[in-house]
């Protein structure tokens, strides 16, 4: 799986949130289906393999690089996937 291509596809066709605050809200609301975390995320809690039974993918790049992949002009330390859209980030059952 090409993670960069799948992230872009999820952003275009699904529903994602950017940043730690949105990730924490999604955890409280139990709406998160997947976290994609930059390897320099300031919150080590999100660098685990699963966070409260939510799968986590560690992006092998910095938050600056992840922001660039997302088409943002700012650093993105974490992406919360609510709906993957047409991407294959979450395995279909």
DSSP file (Angstrom, degrees, kcal/mol; ACC not computed):
  #  RESIDUE AA STRUCTURE BP1 BP2  ACC     N-H-->O    O-->H-N    N-H-->O    O-->H-N    TCO  KAPPA ALPHA  PHI   PSI    X-CA   Y-CA   Z-CA
    1    1 A X              0   0    0      0, 0.0     2,-1.0     0, 0.0     3,-0.1   0.000 360.0 360.0 360.0 129.9    0.0    0.0    0.0
    2    2 A X     >  -     0   0    0      1,-0.2     4,-2.3     2,-0.0     5,-0.2  -0.786 360.0-163.4 -86.5 103.2    1.3    3.4   -0.9
    3    3 A X  H  > S+     0   0    0     -2,-1.0     4,-2.4     1,-0.2     5,-0.2   0.849  84.2  53.5 -61.8 -37.9    0.5    5.4    2.2
    4    4 A X  H  > S+     0   0    0      2,-0.2     4,-2.2     1,-0.2    -1,-0.2   0.937 111.3  45.6 -63.8 -46.6    0.9    8.8    0.6
    5    5 A X  H  > S+     0   0    0      1,-0.2     4,-2.2     2,-0.2    -2,-0.2   0.899 113.8  49.3 -63.1 -40.8   -1.5    8.0   -2.2
    6    6 A X  H  X S+     0   0    0     -4,-2.3     4,-2.3     2,-0.2    -1,-0.2   0.857 109.0  52.1 -69.9 -35.3   -4.0    6.5    0.2
    7    7 A X  H  X S+     0   0    0     -4,-2.4     4,-2.3    -5,-0.2    -2,-0.2   0.943 111.2  47.6 -63.3 -46.5   -3.9    9.5    2.5
    8    8 A X  H  X S+     0   0    0     -4,-2.2     4,-2.2     1,-0.2    -2,-0.2   0.898 111.8  50.2 -61.1 -40.6   -4.6   11.8   -0.4
    9    9 A X  H  X S+     0   0    0     -4,-2.2     4,-2.6     1,-0.2    77,-0.4   0.895 109.8  50.5 -65.6 -39.8   -7.4    9.6   -1.5
   10   10 A X  H  X S+     0   0    0     -4,-2.3     4,-2.3     2,-0.2    -2,-0.2   0.891 110.8  49.3 -64.7 -39.3   -8.9    9.6    2.0
   11   11 A X  H  < S+     0   0    0     -4,-2.3    -2,-0.2     1,-0.2    -1,-0.2   0.902 116.1  43.1 -65.5 -40.6   -8.7   13.4    2.1
   12   12 A X  H  < S+     0   0    0     -4,-2.2    -2,-0.2    -5,-0.2    -1,-0.2   0.872 131.1  19.8 -73.3 -38.5  -10.4   13.7   -1.3
   13   13 A X  H  < S+     0   0    0     -4,-2.6    -3,-0.2    71,-0.2    72,-0.2   0.581 121.2  42.2-113.4 -12.4  -13.1   11.1   -0.9
   14   14 A X  S  < S-     0   0    0     -4,-2.3     2,-0.4    -5,-0.3    70,-0.2  -0.166  86.0 -87.9-115.8-152.5  -13.6   10.5    2.8
   15   15 A X  E     +A   83   0A   0     68,-2.7    67,-2.7    -2,-0.1    68,-2.0  -0.976  46.9 162.8-131.4 117.8  -13.8   12.5    6.0
   16   16 A X  E     -A   81   0A   0     -2,-0.4     2,-0.3    65,-0.2    65,-0.2  -0.941  22.7-149.5-133.2 154.8  -10.6   13.3    8.0
   17   17 A X  E     -A   80   0A   0     63,-2.4    63,-2.7    -2,-0.3     2,-0.4  -0.894  13.7-139.9-120.1 154.1   -9.6   15.7   10.7
   18   18 A X  E     +A   79   0A   0     -2,-0.3     4,-0.3    61,-0.2    61,-0.2  -0.932  53.8  24.8-116.9 137.3   -6.2   17.3   11.3
   19   19 A X  S  > S-     0   0    0     59,-2.8     4,-1.7    -2,-0.4     5,-0.1  -0.030  82.4 -80.6 102.9 160.7   -4.4   17.9   14.6
   20   20 A X  H  > S+     0   0    0      2,-0.2     4,-2.7     1,-0.2     5,-0.2   0.869 120.8  56.6 -67.2 -40.1   -4.2   16.6   18.2
   21   21 A X  H  > S+     0   0    0      1,-0.2     4,-2.2     2,-0.2    -1,-0.2   0.931 109.8  45.3 -60.8 -44.9   -7.3   18.5   19.4
   22   22 A X  H  > S+     0   0    0     -4,-0.3     4,-2.4     2,-0.2    -1,-0.2   0.871 111.4  53.9 -65.6 -36.4   -9.5   16.9   16.8
   23   23 A X  H  X S+     0   0    0     -4,-1.7     4,-1.9     2,-0.2    -2,-0.2   0.922 109.2  47.8 -63.4 -43.7   -8.0   13.5   17.5
   24   24 A X  H  X S+     0   0    0     -4,-2.7     4,-2.2     2,-0.2    -2,-0.2   0.906 111.6  50.2 -64.5 -41.3   -8.8   13.9   21.2
   25   25 A X  H  X S+     0   0    0     -4,-2.2     4,-2.5     1,-0.2    -1,-0.2   0.912 109.5  51.5 -61.9 -42.0  -12.4   15.0   20.4
   26   26 A X  H  X>S+     0   0    0     -4,-2.4     5,-2.0     1,-0.2     6,-1.0   0.844 108.3  52.1 -65.5 -33.5  -12.8   12.0   18.1
   27   27 A X  H  <5S+     0   0    0     -4,-1.9     3,-0.4     2,-0.2    -1,-0.2   0.927 111.3  46.5 -65.8 -44.5  -11.6    9.6   20.9
   28   28 A X  H  <5S+     0   0    0     -4,-2.2    -2,-0.2     1,-0.2    -1,-0.2   0.897 117.6  42.7 -64.1 -39.4  -14.1   11.1   23.3
   29   29 A X  H  <5S-     0   0    0     -4,-2.5    -1,-0.2    -5,-0.2    -2,-0.2   0.542 104.9-130.6 -84.0  -7.1  -16.9   10.9   20.7
   30   30 A X  T  <5S+     0   0    0     -4,-0.8    -3,-0.2    -3,-0.4    -4,-0.1   0.872  72.4 121.0  58.1  40.6  -15.8    7.4   19.6
   31   31 A X      < +     0   0    0     -5,-2.0     2,-0.2    -6,-0.1    -4,-0.1   0.563  36.9 106.9-105.8 -12.8  -15.9    8.4   15.9
   32   32 A X        +     0   0    0     -6,-1.0    50,-0.2     1,-0.2     3,-0.1  -0.471  35.7 174.5 -72.2 134.7  -12.2    7.8   15.0
   33   33 A X        +     0   0    0     48,-2.8    22,-0.6     1,-0.4     2,-0.3   0.608  69.7   2.9-107.6 -22.2  -11.6    4.7   12.8
   34   34 A X  E     -cB  55  81A   0     47,-1.1    47,-3.1    20,-0.1     2,-0.4  -0.966  57.7-147.6-163.4 144.3   -7.9    5.3   12.3
   35   35 A X  E     -cB  56  80A   0     20,-2.1    22,-3.0    -2,-0.3     2,-0.5  -0.962   4.5-163.2-115.0 137.6   -5.0    7.6   13.3
   36   36 A X  E     -cB  57  79A   0     43,-2.6    43,-2.8    -2,-0.4     2,-0.4  -0.984  20.2-169.2-116.8 117.9   -2.1    8.4   11.1
   37   37 A X  E     -cB  58  78A   0     20,-2.8    22,-3.1    -2,-0.5    41,-0.2  -0.906  21.2-126.1-118.7 130.1    0.6    9.9   13.2
   38   38 A X  E >   -c   59   0A   0     39,-2.6     3,-1.8    -2,-0.4    24,-0.2  -0.410  30.2-117.4 -66.1 148.1    3.9   11.7   12.2
   39   39 A X  T 3  S+     0   0    0     22,-2.1    23,-0.2    20,-1.1    -1,-0.1   0.583 114.1  51.1 -70.6  -5.9    6.9   10.1   13.8
   40   40 A X  T 3  S+     0   0    0     21,-0.4    -1,-0.3    37,-0.1    22,-0.1   0.016  75.7 151.7-114.2  27.7    7.7   13.4   15.7
   41   41 A X    <   -     0   0    0     -3,-1.8     6,-0.1    36,-0.2    -4,-0.0  -0.347  46.5-137.3 -57.5 132.6    4.2   13.8   17.2
   42   42 A X  S    S+     0   0    0      1,-0.1     2,-0.7     2,-0.1    -1,-0.2   0.671  88.7  71.0 -70.9 -14.8    4.5   15.7   20.4
   43   43 A X    >   -     0   0    0      1,-0.1     3,-1.5     2,-0.0     4,-0.3  -0.869  64.5-165.4-106.0 105.0    2.0   13.4   22.2
   44   44 A X  G >  S+     0   0    0     -2,-0.7     3,-1.4     1,-0.3    -1,-0.1   0.714  81.9  75.2 -62.7 -19.6    3.6    9.9   22.8
   45   45 A X  G >  S+     0   0    0      1,-0.3     3,-0.9     2,-0.2    -1,-0.3   0.871  95.4  49.5 -58.0 -37.3    0.1    8.5   23.6
   46   46 A X  G <  S+     0   0    0     -3,-1.5    -1,-0.3     1,-0.2    -2,-0.2   0.475  94.2  74.8 -83.9  -1.5   -0.7    8.6   19.9
   47   47 A X  G <  S+     0   0    0     -3,-1.4    -1,-0.2    -4,-0.3    -2,-0.2   0.272  76.0 103.4 -92.0  11.8    2.5    6.8   18.9
   48   48 A X  S <  S-     0   0    0     -3,-0.9     3,-0.1     1,-0.1    -3,-0.0  -0.412  85.6-112.7 -84.6 167.2    1.2    3.5   20.2
   49   49 A X  S    S+     0   0    0      1,-0.2     7,-1.7    -2,-0.1     2,-0.4   0.878 101.8  14.8 -69.7 -36.7    0.0    0.8   17.8
   50   50 A X  E     -D   55   0A   0      5,-0.2     2,-0.6   -16,-0.0    -1,-0.2  -0.999  63.2-158.4-138.2 143.1   -3.6    1.2   19.1
   51   51 A X  E >  S-D   54   0A   0      3,-2.1     3,-1.0    -2,-0.4    -5,-0.0  -0.950  84.6 -26.7-120.7 107.7   -5.2    3.9   21.1
   52   52 A X  T 3  S-     0   0    0     -2,-0.6    -1,-0.1     1,-0.3     3,-0.1   0.928 127.4 -48.3  50.1  50.4   -8.4    2.7   22.8
   53   53 A X  T 3  S+     0   0    0      1,-0.2     2,-0.6    -3,-0.0    -1,-0.3   0.656 110.2 126.4  66.0  19.5   -8.9    0.1   20.1
   54   54 A X  E <   - D   0  51A   0     -3,-1.0    -3,-2.1   -20,-0.0    -1,-0.2  -0.941  63.5-121.3-104.6 121.3   -8.3    2.5   17.3
   55   55 A X  E     -cD  34  50A   0    -22,-0.6   -20,-2.1    -2,-0.6     2,-0.4  -0.245  27.1-154.7 -60.9 149.9   -5.6    1.4   14.8
   56   56 A X  E     -c   35   0A   0     -7,-1.7     2,-0.5   -22,-0.2   -20,-0.2  -0.992  10.0-160.7-130.6 134.0   -2.7    3.7   14.4
   57   57 A X  E     -c   36   0A   0    -22,-3.0   -20,-2.8    -2,-0.4     2,-0.7  -0.965  16.8-141.3-110.7 127.0   -0.3    4.0   11.4
   58   58 A X  E     -c   37   0A   0     -2,-0.5     2,-0.4   -22,-0.2   -20,-0.2  -0.801  16.1-140.2 -88.7 115.5    3.0    5.7   12.1
   59   59 A X  E     -c   38   0A   0    -22,-3.1     2,-2.4    -2,-0.7   -20,-1.1  -0.634  12.3-132.9 -75.4 124.8    3.9    7.9    9.2
   60   60 A X  S    S+     0   0    0     -2,-0.4     2,-0.3   -22,-0.1    -1,-0.1  -0.381  79.1  61.7 -81.9  64.1    7.6    7.6    8.5
   61   61 A X  S    S-     0   0    0     -2,-2.4   -22,-2.1     0, 0.0   -21,-0.4  -0.960  88.7 -80.7-170.0 173.2    8.2   11.4    8.2
   62   62 A X     >  -     0   0    0     -2,-0.3     4,-2.4   -24,-0.2     5,-0.2  -0.245  43.4-103.5 -81.8 171.9    7.9   14.6   10.2
   63   63 A X  H  > S+     0   0    0      1,-0.2    13,-2.4     2,-0.2     4,-2.2   0.803 123.5  57.0 -66.0 -28.6    4.7   16.6   10.8
   64   64 A X  H  > S+     0   0    0     11,-0.2     4,-1.8     2,-0.2    -1,-0.2   0.919 108.8  45.4 -66.0 -43.7    6.0   19.0    8.2
   65   65 A X  H  > S+     0   0    0      2,-0.2     4,-2.2     1,-0.2    -2,-0.2   0.883 112.2  51.0 -67.3 -39.1    6.1   16.2    5.6
   66   66 A X  H  X S+     0   0    0     -4,-2.4     4,-1.8     2,-0.2    -2,-0.2   0.900 108.6  52.1 -65.9 -39.8    2.7   14.9    6.6
   67   67 A X  H  <>S+     0   0    0     -4,-2.2     5,-2.9     1,-0.2     4,-0.4   0.898 108.9  50.8 -60.1 -40.6    1.3   18.4    6.3
   68   68 A X  H ><5S+     0   0    0     -4,-1.8     3,-1.2     1,-0.2    -2,-0.2   0.900 107.3  52.5 -64.7 -42.1    2.7   18.6    2.8
   69   69 A X  H 3<5S+     0   0    0     -4,-2.2    -1,-0.2     1,-0.3    -2,-0.2   0.872 109.4  50.9 -59.6 -37.1    1.2   15.2    1.8
   70   70 A X  T 3<5S-     0   0    0     -4,-1.8    -1,-0.3    -5,-0.1    -2,-0.2   0.521 117.4-114.6 -79.4  -5.7   -2.2   16.6    3.0
   71   71 A X  T < 5S+     0   0    0     -3,-1.2     2,-0.3    -4,-0.4    -3,-0.2   0.735  70.6 138.8  77.6  22.3   -1.8   19.7    0.9
   72   72 A X      < -     0   0    0     -5,-2.9    -1,-0.3     2,-0.2    -2,-0.1  -0.740  56.3-141.8-101.6 149.0   -1.6   21.9    4.0
   73   73 A X  S    S+     0   0    0     -2,-0.3     2,-0.3    -3,-0.1    -5,-0.1   0.081  84.1  60.3 -94.1  22.6    0.8   24.8    4.4
   74   74 A X  S    S-     0   0    0     -7,-0.1    -2,-0.2   -11,-0.1     2,-0.1  -0.927  97.0 -81.0-142.3 165.5    1.3   23.9    8.1
   75   75 A X        -     0   0    0     -2,-0.3     2,-0.5    -8,-0.1   -11,-0.2  -0.439  35.2-162.8 -69.5 140.8    2.5   21.0   10.1
   76   76 A X        +     0   0    0    -13,-2.4   -10,-0.2    -2,-0.1    -9,-0.2  -0.961  12.2 177.1-125.8 111.1    0.1   18.1   10.7
   77   77 A X  S    S+     0   0    0     -2,-0.5   -39,-2.6     1,-0.3     2,-0.3   0.742  70.3  16.4 -86.5 -23.3    1.1   15.8   13.5
   78   78 A X  E     - B   0  37A   0    -41,-0.2   -59,-2.8   -15,-0.1     2,-0.5  -0.988  57.5-157.4-153.0 139.5   -1.9   13.6   13.3
   79   79 A X  E     -AB  18  36A   0    -43,-2.8   -43,-2.6    -2,-0.3     2,-0.6  -0.968  12.7-153.9-113.8 131.4   -4.7   12.8   10.9
   80   80 A X  E     -AB  17  35A   0    -63,-2.7   -63,-2.4    -2,-0.5     2,-0.7  -0.933   8.6-150.9-106.0 119.9   -7.9   11.2   12.3
   81   81 A X  E     +AB  16  34A   0    -47,-3.1   -48,-2.8    -2,-0.6   -47,-1.1  -0.817  25.9 164.6 -93.7 118.7   -9.8    9.2    9.7
   82   82 A X  E    S+     0   0A   0    -67,-2.7     2,-0.4    -2,-0.7   -66,-0.2   0.808  80.5  11.3 -95.3 -43.4  -13.5    9.2   10.3
   83   83 A X  E     -A   15   0A   0    -68,-2.0   -68,-2.7   -73,-0.1    -1,-0.4  -0.971  65.5-155.6-136.8 118.9  -14.5    7.8    6.9
   84   84 A X    >   -     0   0    0     -2,-0.4     3,-2.0     1,-0.2   -70,-0.2   0.593  24.9-164.9 -73.9  -8.1  -11.8    6.4    4.6
   85   85 A X  T 3   -     0   0    0      1,-0.3    -1,-0.2   -72,-0.2   -75,-0.1  -0.397  66.3 -19.4  61.7-132.1  -13.8    7.1    1.5
   86   86 A X  T 3  S+     0   0    0    -77,-0.4    -1,-0.3    -2,-0.1   -76,-0.1   0.385 111.6 109.0 -90.1   3.3  -12.3    5.2   -1.5
   87   87 A X    <   -     0   0    0     -3,-2.0     3,-0.3   -78,-0.1    -3,-0.1  -0.321  68.6-135.9 -76.4 163.0   -8.9    4.7    0.2
   88   88 A X        +     0   0    0      1,-0.2    -1,-0.1     3,-0.0   -82,-0.1  -0.046  69.5 116.7-107.2  30.1   -7.7    1.4    1.4
   89   89 A X  S    S+     0   0    0    -83,-0.2     2,-0.5    -5,-0.2    -1,-0.2   0.877  77.2  46.3 -64.1 -37.3   -6.4    2.7    4.7
   90   90 A X  S    S-     0   0    0     -3,-0.3     2,-0.1   -56,-0.1    -1,-0.1  -0.928  99.8-115.4-108.5 126.4   -8.8    0.6    6.6
   91   91 A X        -     0   0    0     -2,-0.5     2,-0.2     1,-0.1    -2,-0.1  -0.384  28.4-126.4 -64.1 129.3   -9.1   -3.0    5.5
   92   92 A X              0   0    0     -2,-0.1    -1,-0.1     1,-0.1    -4,-0.0  -0.526 360.0 360.0 -74.6 140.7  -12.5   -3.8    4.1
   93   93 A X              0   0    0     -2,-0.2    -1,-0.1     0, 0.0    -2,-0.1   0.413 360.0 360.0-101.6 360.0  -14.2   -6.7    5.7
